[in-house]
């Protein structure tokens, strides 16, 4: 018996998406930059709020993760490894940004 997941050429599988197989990485930089900009603006407005340092940590981390994304795009050979790493960095930007925003908002709400 064969299952649909056994078909390696199935374009509907997550691992066969064009953005993870044939892209040159430019779209990841554009969307990652947009996400970084949104996170940076929100975290900048949260800098004076308590707890001290959380927004600054988030801001520096998000900018550092985007810089790592640019380095990966410029230094890694084209292919799945580059695109997978860029996707992981973009997810990390979202997680760190959201985590810091929620932490500051929760502290502000509780005080």
N, C-alpha and C positions, 0 to 999 in steps of 0.2 A: 504494500500500500504506500502511496506517495502522498505527501502533504504539500499544500501550496508553498510553505516556507522552504521546501527543498529546492525550489526552482531559483537558481542563482541569477537568471536573467530577468526576473520579475521586476519591472520598474516601480511597482508599488511598495516594495520593501523599503524600510527605512535606510538600510545600508546601501541601496542602489539609487538614492536621490542624486540628481545632478549637482546639487550644491555641495555634496560630500564626495563626489567622484570626479567631476570634470571642470569645476569652477577654478579660476585662477586666483581666487582669494580676495579680489577687489570688493565684491559685495559684502564680504565679512568685515572688511575694514570700514566700509561706509556705514553699515548698520551698527557695528561695534562703536564707531565714533559717535553716532547719534545717541546710542544708549549711554555712552560715557558722558556726553554733554548733558543729557537729562539728569543723570545721577550727580554730576559735578555741580550743576546749578542748585539742585535740591539740597545737597550736602553743604554747599557754601552758605545757603540761608540758615542752615541748622548749626553752623559753627558756634554762635554765641550761646546756644542752649546747653543745658546739663544732660547727661553727664559729660564733663569736659574731656575732650580728646576723641570721643567716639566718631563724631562727624569728621574730624581731621583725619583720623585713621582711615575711615571710609573713603574720603576724598583722595588721599595719597594712594591707597590700595587700588582704587578704580583707575586712576591715572597710570599707575604702574602696570596694571594688567593690560591696559590698552597699549602701552608702550611695548609690552611683551608680545602682544598680537602683531604689532608692526614689525618687530624683529623677526618673528616667526615667518611672516609673509616675505620678508626680504632675504632671509638666510636659509630657509628650508626648501628642499627640492619640491617641485610641484607634485601633487598627488594626494592620496588619502591621508597620509600622515600630517601634511601641512593643514589640510582642511579640517581634519578631526581636532588638531591642536587649537586651531583658531576658533572652532565651535566651542570647545571646552573653555577657552579663555573668555569667550563672550558669555557663556553661562556663569562663569565665576564673577564677571563684572556685575551681572544681574543679581546674583546671590549676595555678594558683599554689599552692593549698593542698597538693596532692599533690606538686608539685615541691619545695617547701620541706621537707615531711616526709621525702621520699626523700633529699634532700641532707643533712639532719641525720642521718638514720639511716645513710646510707652513710659519713659521716664518723665516726660513733660506732662503726660496725662495723670500720672500717679502723684505728682507733687502739687 
